Amino acid sequence: MNATETVSRSATASRAIVSSAFALLCLIWGLAFVVFHVGLTTTPPLTYAALRAGLAGVVLAGWLRLTGSTLPRDQATHLTALICGLLNVAGFWGLQNVSLRFVSPAETAILVYVQPLLTAFGAWLFLDERLSAPKLLGLLAGIGGVVAVLSSQLSPNGGEPFVGYLCALGGGISWASGTIFFKSRPHGQNLIWIAALQALYGCVPLALAAILFERPAITFGVTFVWTILYASLASSALAYVIWFWLLRQRAASEVAAFIFLVPLVATIGDRVLLGDRFGISVLIGGLLIVLGIWLVNRPINVKK
């Protein structure tokens, strides 16, 4: 085997691993949206987010210590984890959960999933990532696809929906800010420790907010146990390790574009479990999302 064949096979294997990681991440987060909606029937939103973060952080940190990994002592790692904890955990998770109490899951998802577009603009402004016309068109197509996929689930909601809209949009902004910040940090940091520490740092303001604004009453039972375990171990611990790893492998805008698949996976999973038939809006939205991801990630030929 010559050197060219070796490099080619290595690159192919790398692409396969990255693609598998994207697929697993979208599957975990897609199913998580339904899980959160069910879990919030047992626990107030801020309390649920605090428990999710605390359990995820303890499990990850405990696993790291059991495998012989020592707690990082450098300030750079803790600064990364602290800011990511405030943005990705306290800001994103907390605001998303509060939004779900005021508006439908579909409305929350549409506003939260402006994150890829915000991330692309942030990466262009602060990380010097190129924002070409095809990439911008792809991001807009992705947002259009999300709206189309979730359009059949949109329904008027009582109470104060405007509060829910603001919280969902704020969650998307917070998540995008956390993504840009992490992408700018040193690449030698331990990704698993950052995922553990961001959850532990982020659960503190969530717990304080829950004590101040909620009565942290929990309806214990099978529903609470399985939803909080999925939210903590799969959607928080495992998913964020994958997310941070992908951000180290690809441009922030490219990674964020794949997240458009999450609402599609959530909708398909929900409808499969309920036995419903797919509407034309889901098919159109899915095609727009795939088109958007292709436009964002397609190679750009530069003429010399």
PyMOL commands that set and color helices and strands:
alter all, ss='L'
color gray80, all
select helices_A, chain A and resi 3-39+45-66+75-102+105-112+115-126+133-153+161-184+191-213+222-249+252-258+261-274+280-297
alter helices_A, ss='H'
color red, helices_A
deselect
rebuild
show_as cartoon
